[in-house]
Amino acid sequence: MKNYIKHERPEYIEALESIRHLYRPEKYRFILAESLVLYFAAQTTCLTDILKNTNRRLKEYGYKAVSLGFIRNVLNR
């Protein structure tokens, strides 16, 4: 996976940040993680790459990592 994603900030992340105050932190983490999984799933089909990139982004935002089972559940695999 290319490193350009690290510097890229999708528009929907900015939109989520603008309504962050409406959600409890746990619910916001779930919404953010689900959005990131779907974003990275459009980039690659490798589950470990999706997991690694999603967890890296969540860590940047200060949230706990998600598991591979979470990713499989979101992607219905």
Biotite code that builds the C-alpha atoms (Angstrom):
import biotite.structure as struc

atoms = struc.array([
    struc.Atom([0.000, 0.000, 0.000], chain_id="A", res_id=1, res_name="MET", atom_name="CA", element="C"),
    struc.Atom([1.346, 3.386, -0.893], chain_id="A", res_id=2, res_name="LYS", atom_name="CA", element="C"),
    struc.Atom([2.262, 5.914, 1.776], chain_id="A", res_id=3, res_name="ASN", atom_name="CA", element="C"),
    struc.Atom([0.262, 8.739, 0.207], chain_id="A", res_id=4, res_name="TYR", atom_name="CA", element="C"),
    struc.Atom([-2.779, 7.690, 2.242], chain_id="A", res_id=5, res_name="ILE", atom_name="CA", element="C"),
    struc.Atom([-1.022, 8.774, 5.428], chain_id="A", res_id=6, res_name="LYS", atom_name="CA", element="C"),
    struc.Atom([-1.121, 12.402, 4.322], chain_id="A", res_id=7, res_name="HIS", atom_name="CA", element="C"),
    struc.Atom([-4.520, 12.218, 2.703], chain_id="A", res_id=8, res_name="GLU", atom_name="CA", element="C"),
    struc.Atom([-7.575, 13.177, 4.727], chain_id="A", res_id=9, res_name="ARG", atom_name="CA", element="C"),
    struc.Atom([-10.820, 12.075, 3.116], chain_id="A", res_id=10, res_name="PRO", atom_name="CA", element="C"),
    struc.Atom([-13.687, 14.550, 3.079], chain_id="A", res_id=11, res_name="GLU", atom_name="CA", element="C"),
    struc.Atom([-15.959, 12.350, 5.140], chain_id="A", res_id=12, res_name="TYR", atom_name="CA", element="C"),
    struc.Atom([-13.429, 12.344, 8.008], chain_id="A", res_id=13, res_name="ILE", atom_name="CA", element="C"),
    struc.Atom([-13.632, 16.139, 8.085], chain_id="A", res_id=14, res_name="GLU", atom_name="CA", element="C"),
    struc.Atom([-17.423, 15.881, 8.046], chain_id="A", res_id=15, res_name="ALA", atom_name="CA", element="C"),
    struc.Atom([-17.326, 13.416, 10.953], chain_id="A", res_id=16, res_name="LEU", atom_name="CA", element="C"),
    struc.Atom([-15.022, 15.728, 12.896], chain_id="A", res_id=17, res_name="GLU", atom_name="CA", element="C"),
    struc.Atom([-17.533, 18.553, 12.522], chain_id="A", res_id=18, res_name="SER", atom_name="CA", element="C"),
    struc.Atom([-20.315, 16.502, 14.188], chain_id="A", res_id=19, res_name="ILE", atom_name="CA", element="C"),
    struc.Atom([-18.078, 14.703, 16.680], chain_id="A", res_id=20, res_name="ARG", atom_name="CA", element="C"),
    struc.Atom([-19.672, 16.489, 19.639], chain_id="A", res_id=21, res_name="HIS", atom_name="CA", element="C"),
    struc.Atom([-23.031, 14.829, 18.904], chain_id="A", res_id=22, res_name="LEU", atom_name="CA", element="C"),
    struc.Atom([-21.776, 11.334, 19.757], chain_id="A", res_id=23, res_name="TYR", atom_name="CA", element="C"),
    struc.Atom([-20.387, 9.648, 22.812], chain_id="A", res_id=24, res_name="ARG", atom_name="CA", element="C"),
    struc.Atom([-16.696, 8.744, 22.412], chain_id="A", res_id=25, res_name="PRO", atom_name="CA", element="C"),
    struc.Atom([-17.396, 5.001, 22.073], chain_id="A", res_id=26, res_name="GLU", atom_name="CA", element="C"),
    struc.Atom([-20.018, 5.522, 19.398], chain_id="A", res_id=27, res_name="LYS", atom_name="CA", element="C"),
    struc.Atom([-17.839, 8.016, 17.545], chain_id="A", res_id=28, res_name="TYR", atom_name="CA", element="C"),
    struc.Atom([-14.931, 5.547, 17.590], chain_id="A", res_id=29, res_name="ARG", atom_name="CA", element="C"),
    struc.Atom([-17.204, 2.896, 16.073], chain_id="A", res_id=30, res_name="PHE", atom_name="CA", element="C"),
    struc.Atom([-18.424, 5.236, 13.335], chain_id="A", res_id=31, res_name="ILE", atom_name="CA", element="C"),
    struc.Atom([-14.905, 6.426, 12.565], chain_id="A", res_id=32, res_name="LEU", atom_name="CA", element="C"),
    struc.Atom([-13.497, 2.885, 12.510], chain_id="A", res_id=33, res_name="ALA", atom_name="CA", element="C"),
    struc.Atom([-16.293, 1.637, 10.272], chain_id="A", res_id=34, res_name="GLU", atom_name="CA", element="C"),
    struc.Atom([-15.742, 4.514, 7.853], chain_id="A", res_id=35, res_name="SER", atom_name="CA", element="C"),
    struc.Atom([-12.005, 3.893, 7.761], chain_id="A", res_id=36, res_name="LEU", atom_name="CA", element="C"),
    struc.Atom([-12.500, 0.169, 7.120], chain_id="A", res_id=37, res_name="VAL", atom_name="CA", element="C"),
    struc.Atom([-14.775, 0.886, 4.185], chain_id="A", res_id=38, res_name="LEU", atom_name="CA", element="C"),
    struc.Atom([-12.353, 3.503, 2.846], chain_id="A", res_id=39, res_name="TYR", atom_name="CA", element="C"),
    struc.Atom([-9.351, 1.186, 2.993], chain_id="A", res_id=40, res_name="PHE", atom_name="CA", element="C"),
    struc.Atom([-11.398, -1.747, 1.643], chain_id="A", res_id=41, res_name="ALA", atom_name="CA", element="C"),
    struc.Atom([-11.936, 0.293, -1.512], chain_id="A", res_id=42, res_name="ALA", atom_name="CA", element="C"),
    struc.Atom([-8.146, 0.648, -1.796], chain_id="A", res_id=43, res_name="GLN", atom_name="CA", element="C"),
    struc.Atom([-7.151, -2.999, -1.223], chain_id="A", res_id=44, res_name="THR", atom_name="CA", element="C"),
    struc.Atom([-8.682, -6.410, -0.599], chain_id="A", res_id=45, res_name="THR", atom_name="CA", element="C"),
    struc.Atom([-6.034, -7.616, 1.870], chain_id="A", res_id=46, res_name="CYS", atom_name="CA", element="C"),
    struc.Atom([-7.592, -7.736, 5.342], chain_id="A", res_id=47, res_name="LEU", atom_name="CA", element="C"),
    struc.Atom([-4.286, -7.276, 7.153], chain_id="A", res_id=48, res_name="THR", atom_name="CA", element="C"),
    struc.Atom([-3.543, -4.093, 5.177], chain_id="A", res_id=49, res_name="ASP", atom_name="CA", element="C"),
    struc.Atom([-7.006, -2.781, 6.011], chain_id="A", res_id=50, res_name="ILE", atom_name="CA", element="C"),
    struc.Atom([-6.449, -3.645, 9.679], chain_id="A", res_id=51, res_name="LEU", atom_name="CA", element="C"),
    struc.Atom([-3.016, -2.040, 9.783], chain_id="A", res_id=52, res_name="LYS", atom_name="CA", element="C"),
    struc.Atom([-4.110, 1.181, 8.062], chain_id="A", res_id=53, res_name="ASN", atom_name="CA", element="C"),
    struc.Atom([-7.312, 1.489, 10.094], chain_id="A", res_id=54, res_name="THR", atom_name="CA", element="C"),
    struc.Atom([-5.507, 0.999, 13.398], chain_id="A", res_id=55, res_name="ASN", atom_name="CA", element="C"),
    struc.Atom([-2.804, 3.467, 12.401], chain_id="A", res_id=56, res_name="ARG", atom_name="CA", element="C"),
    struc.Atom([-5.433, 6.105, 11.677], chain_id="A", res_id=57, res_name="ARG", atom_name="CA", element="C"),
    struc.Atom([-7.345, 5.375, 14.882], chain_id="A", res_id=58, res_name="LEU", atom_name="CA", element="C"),
    struc.Atom([-4.115, 5.734, 16.834], chain_id="A", res_id=59, res_name="LYS", atom_name="CA", element="C"),
    struc.Atom([-3.525, 9.132, 15.184], chain_id="A", res_id=60, res_name="GLU", atom_name="CA", element="C"),
    struc.Atom([-6.933, 10.221, 16.474], chain_id="A", res_id=61, res_name="TYR", atom_name="CA", element="C"),
    struc.Atom([-6.238, 8.790, 19.927], chain_id="A", res_id=62, res_name="GLY", atom_name="CA", element="C"),
    struc.Atom([-8.592, 5.804, 19.847], chain_id="A", res_id=63, res_name="TYR", atom_name="CA", element="C"),
    struc.Atom([-8.026, 2.124, 20.629], chain_id="A", res_id=64, res_name="LYS", atom_name="CA", element="C"),
    struc.Atom([-7.319, -0.324, 17.819], chain_id="A", res_id=65, res_name="ALA", atom_name="CA", element="C"),
    struc.Atom([-9.947, -2.599, 16.302], chain_id="A", res_id=66, res_name="VAL", atom_name="CA", element="C"),
    struc.Atom([-9.663, -6.340, 15.768], chain_id="A", res_id=67, res_name="SER", atom_name="CA", element="C"),
    struc.Atom([-9.647, -8.382, 12.590], chain_id="A", res_id=68, res_name="LEU", atom_name="CA", element="C"),
    struc.Atom([-13.072, -9.722, 13.576], chain_id="A", res_id=69, res_name="GLY", atom_name="CA", element="C"),
    struc.Atom([-14.455, -6.180, 13.558], chain_id="A", res_id=70, res_name="PHE", atom_name="CA", element="C"),
    struc.Atom([-13.170, -5.679, 10.029], chain_id="A", res_id=71, res_name="ILE", atom_name="CA", element="C"),
    struc.Atom([-14.601, -8.977, 8.856], chain_id="A", res_id=72, res_name="ARG", atom_name="CA", element="C"),
    struc.Atom([-17.945, -8.063, 10.389], chain_id="A", res_id=73, res_name="ASN", atom_name="CA", element="C"),
    struc.Atom([-18.023, -4.669, 8.677], chain_id="A", res_id=74, res_name="VAL", atom_name="CA", element="C"),
    struc.Atom([-17.101, -6.215, 5.323], chain_id="A", res_id=75, res_name="LEU", atom_name="CA", element="C"),
    struc.Atom([-19.445, -9.223, 5.812], chain_id="A", res_id=76, res_name="ASN", atom_name="CA", element="C"),
    struc.Atom([-16.669, -11.773, 5.243], chain_id="A", res_id=77, res_name="ARG", atom_name="CA", element="C"),
])
